[in-house]
Amino acid sequence: MEVTCHLDRILEEKGMTLAELAKLVDVTAVNLSVLKNNRAKAVRFSTLVGLCEALDCQPGDLFSVT
């Protein structure tokens, strides 16, 4: 099984850049890029909560398991 991040799609839908999201969530754009490109090995719950708040979404909107 593989976890896929849908950050690209959500950012496009929201009209937001990765840099803008990084500022809102208080993480580096590099870390978000790793997540966006499905290279992250883990995600902190605090980061996940910040992403969901900033993007007005649920964790299931950001990730899928295939």
Secondary structure as UniProt FT lines:
FT   STRAND          3..5
FT   HELIX           7..14
FT   HELIX           18..25
FT   HELIX           29..36
FT   TURN            37..38
FT   HELIX           45..55
FT   HELIX           59..62
FT   STRAND          63..65
//
